[in-house]
Amino acid sequence: MPNLVLEYSNSVDERVNVQGLLEDLHQVVMTCGLFDIPSIKSRALRCHHWLVGDEGDSVDFIHISFEMMDGRTAEQKRELSRQLMDVLVAQASHVRSLTVNIRDMDRAWFQKVTN
């Protein structure tokens, strides 16, 4: 049940192939060996309004939020984070702020319905 959410400032659209970046990030998750491939979900969300420190909206960014069920080791999460960042740097090094955050989802509270 991993979810990759790629958030980016709308100024990034002009200089980065967001769909291509999303596909490459999705491929990293599919090939890392940690997840059931049909359960992997990736999406991109363009931000039209954002603020960064005292520079307002003049700082462009890409942020990856990655959520997965708990149970992976710290090393597995560190390696996945590194691989995702490698793709970001390769395709968007000119974007001022690149960040990746991995979070565990608690199985005890997670709910899912599929049809």
C-alpha positions as CSV (number, residue, x, y, z in Angstrom):
1,M,0.0,0.0,0.0
2,P,2.8,2.5,-0.7
3,N,1.8,6.0,-1.8
4,L,4.2,8.3,-3.5
5,V,3.0,11.9,-3.7
6,L,5.1,14.4,-5.7
7,E,4.2,18.0,-4.8
8,Y,5.7,20.8,-6.8
9,S,5.5,24.5,-7.3
10,N,3.8,25.5,-10.5
11,S,7.0,27.2,-11.7
12,V,8.6,23.7,-12.0
13,D,6.2,22.8,-14.8
14,E,8.2,25.0,-17.2
15,R,11.5,23.3,-16.6
16,V,10.8,19.7,-15.6
17,N,9.0,17.0,-17.4
18,V,6.8,16.2,-14.4
19,Q,5.1,13.2,-16.0
20,G,8.4,11.7,-16.9
21,L,9.8,12.4,-13.4
22,L,6.7,10.7,-11.8
23,E,7.1,7.7,-14.0
24,D,10.8,7.3,-13.2
25,L,10.1,7.7,-9.4
26,H,7.3,5.1,-9.7
27,Q,9.8,2.8,-11.5
28,V,12.2,3.1,-8.5
29,V,9.4,2.0,-6.1
30,M,8.4,-0.9,-8.4
31,T,11.9,-2.2,-8.7
32,C,13.1,-1.7,-5.1
33,G,11.8,-5.1,-4.1
34,L,9.9,-3.9,-1.0
35,F,6.4,-3.8,-2.2
36,D,3.6,-5.7,-4.0
37,I,3.7,-4.0,-7.4
38,P,-0.1,-3.8,-7.9
39,S,-0.4,-1.9,-4.6
40,I,2.0,0.9,-5.5
41,K,0.3,4.3,-6.2
42,S,2.1,7.4,-7.4
43,R,0.6,10.9,-8.2
44,A,1.8,14.4,-8.8
45,L,0.1,17.5,-7.2
46,R,0.9,20.9,-8.6
47,C,0.8,23.7,-6.0
48,H,-0.5,27.0,-7.1
49,H,0.0,28.7,-3.8
50,W,3.0,28.3,-1.4
51,L,5.3,30.2,0.8
52,V,8.9,29.5,1.8
53,G,10.4,31.4,4.8
54,D,10.6,35.1,4.1
55,E,11.0,34.6,0.3
56,G,7.4,33.9,-0.3
57,D,6.6,32.1,-3.5
58,S,9.9,32.9,-5.2
59,V,11.5,29.6,-4.2
60,D,10.5,26.7,-6.4
61,F,10.4,23.2,-4.9
62,I,9.7,19.5,-5.4
63,H,8.8,17.5,-2.3
64,I,8.1,13.7,-2.3
65,S,6.0,12.3,0.5
66,F,6.2,8.6,0.6
67,E,3.9,6.5,2.9
68,M,4.2,2.8,3.4
69,M,3.0,0.2,5.9
70,D,5.2,-0.1,8.9
71,G,7.7,-3.1,9.0
72,R,10.6,-2.0,6.8
73,T,14.0,-1.5,8.4
74,A,15.7,1.8,8.8
75,E,18.3,0.8,6.1
76,Q,15.5,-0.1,3.6
77,K,13.9,3.2,4.1
78,R,17.2,5.1,3.9
79,E,18.1,3.3,0.6
80,L,14.6,4.0,-0.9
81,S,14.9,7.7,0.1
82,R,18.4,7.8,-1.5
83,Q,17.2,6.3,-4.7
84,L,14.2,8.7,-5.0
85,M,16.5,11.7,-4.3
86,D,19.0,10.4,-7.0
87,V,16.2,10.6,-9.6
88,L,15.1,14.1,-8.4
89,V,18.7,15.4,-8.6
90,A,19.2,13.8,-12.0
91,Q,16.1,15.4,-13.5
92,A,15.6,18.6,-11.4
93,S,18.9,19.7,-9.9
94,H,18.1,23.3,-11.0
95,V,15.0,23.4,-8.7
96,R,16.0,25.2,-5.6
97,S,14.5,22.9,-3.0
98,L,14.3,19.1,-3.4
99,T,13.1,17.0,-0.5
100,V,12.0,13.4,0.3
101,N,10.2,12.2,3.4
102,I,9.3,8.6,4.1
103,R,6.7,7.8,6.7
104,D,5.3,4.6,8.1
105,M,1.6,4.0,8.2
106,D,0.3,2.1,11.3
107,R,-1.4,-1.1,10.3
108,A,-3.7,-1.0,13.3
109,W,-5.4,2.2,12.0
110,F,-5.2,1.8,8.3
111,Q,-8.4,1.1,6.4
112,K,-8.8,0.1,2.8
113,V,-11.7,-0.8,0.5
114,T,-11.2,-2.1,-3.0
115,N,-13.8,-3.2,-5.6
